[in-house]
Amino acid sequence: MSSFDTKIAVLLRDDLASWQRLNVTAFLVSGIAHVTPELMGESYLDADDTEYLPMFGQPVMVFSGTGDVLTAAHARALGRGLRISIFTDELFHTGNDVDNRAAVRAVPGEKLALAGLAVHGPKNAVDKILKGASLHR
């Protein structure tokens, strides 16, 4: 049983290629780390005192679902006032942050072609947002 009151979750569209799932997950969790630095643990040290970067101090759960599940999760997260990071299909074709932001800015929220989203919040709220999703395998 988890001792955390909050949950970090990534929701990926179930038709993504393997490389896309990995890429989207990496980008999405960077947004969570940026706005919630208190989630970060301490730096790691090996037995030789080589220092490694800190990571989240709690698990990141990865889920998958259909495009409709992502659209519904997006709406529920925004309806609950939770901040989310998103990755749209257009971002697979851009090569930098400026173009990424412009691609998202060009599309109304309800028409975004979501490849994935990440959310951090109270466990029960995140569980409700993820309704219809299943743990990624």
C-alpha positions in Angstrom: 0.0 0.0 0.0 1.3 3.4 -1.0 2.0 6.0 1.7 1.6 8.9 -0.7 -1.5 11.2 -0.6 -0.9 12.2 -4.2 -0.4 10.4 -7.5 1.7 11.1 -10.5 0.2 9.5 -13.6 0.9 9.5 -17.3 -1.9 8.5 -19.7 -0.8 7.4 -23.2 -2.9 6.7 -26.2 -2.9 3.0 -26.8 -2.0 3.1 -30.5 1.4 4.7 -30.1 4.5 3.0 -31.3 7.0 1.9 -28.7 9.4 4.8 -29.3 6.5 7.2 -29.2 5.3 6.0 -25.8 8.8 6.4 -24.4 9.3 9.8 -25.9 5.9 11.1 -24.8 6.4 9.8 -21.3 9.7 11.6 -20.9 8.4 14.9 -22.1 5.2 14.7 -20.0 6.9 14.0 -16.7 9.3 16.9 -17.2 6.3 19.2 -16.9 5.3 17.7 -13.6 8.8 17.9 -12.3 9.0 21.6 -13.3 5.9 22.8 -11.5 6.2 20.6 -8.5 9.9 20.6 -7.4 8.8 19.4 -3.9 8.2 16.0 -5.6 11.9 15.6 -6.3 13.9 13.4 -4.0 17.6 13.8 -3.1 20.6 13.2 -5.4 21.8 9.6 -5.6 25.3 8.6 -4.7 27.0 5.3 -5.5 29.6 3.6 -3.3 32.3 5.6 -5.1 30.6 8.9 -4.2 29.7 9.6 -7.8 26.6 11.8 -7.7 23.6 11.2 -9.9 20.6 13.5 -10.5 17.6 13.3 -8.2 14.3 11.7 -9.4 10.8 11.8 -8.2 10.4 10.7 -4.6 7.2 8.7 -5.4 6.3 6.3 -8.2 5.0 7.5 -11.6 2.1 5.3 -12.8 1.8 4.8 -16.5 -1.7 4.1 -18.0 -3.0 3.6 -21.5 -6.3 4.2 -23.2 -8.1 5.1 -26.4 -8.2 8.6 -27.9 -11.7 9.0 -26.3 -10.3 8.0 -22.9 -7.6 10.7 -23.3 -10.1 13.3 -24.4 -12.3 12.6 -21.4 -9.4 12.6 -19.0 -8.3 15.9 -20.4 -11.7 17.4 -19.8 -12.0 15.9 -16.2 -8.5 17.2 -15.2 -9.3 20.7 -16.4 -12.7 20.5 -14.8 -11.1 19.7 -11.5 -8.6 22.6 -11.8 -5.6 20.3 -12.0 -2.6 21.4 -14.1 -1.6 18.8 -16.7 1.1 18.4 -19.3 0.0 17.4 -22.8 1.7 15.9 -25.9 -0.2 16.1 -29.2 0.3 14.3 -32.4 1.7 17.4 -34.0 4.7 17.4 -31.6 6.0 14.3 -33.3 6.7 16.5 -36.3 8.3 19.5 -34.6 11.9 19.8 -33.5 12.0 22.5 -30.8 10.1 24.0 -27.9 9.0 27.1 -29.9 7.4 25.1 -32.6 5.9 22.7 -30.0 4.2 25.5 -28.2 3.0 27.0 -31.5 1.5 23.7 -32.6 -0.5 23.4 -29.4 -1.5 27.1 -29.5 -3.0 26.6 -33.0 -5.7 24.1 -31.9 -8.7 24.7 -29.6 -8.5 22.5 -26.4 -11.4 20.2 -27.3 -9.8 19.5 -30.7 -6.3 18.6 -29.6 -5.1 15.3 -31.0 -3.8 14.0 -27.7 -1.0 11.4 -27.7 -0.7 11.6 -23.9 -1.1 13.6 -20.8 0.4 13.7 -17.3 -1.2 14.8 -14.1 -0.2 15.1 -10.4 -2.8 15.6 -7.7 -4.7 14.0 -4.9 -5.0 10.2 -5.4 -8.8 10.1 -5.5 -9.0 13.0 -8.0 -6.3 11.4 -10.3 -8.1 8.0 -10.1 -11.4 9.7 -11.3 -9.6 11.5 -14.1 -8.2 8.2 -15.3 -11.6 6.4 -15.5 -11.5 4.0 -18.4 -7.7 3.8 -18.6 -5.7 0.7 -17.7 -2.2 0.3 -16.4 0.3 0.3 -19.3 1.8 -3.1 -20.0 
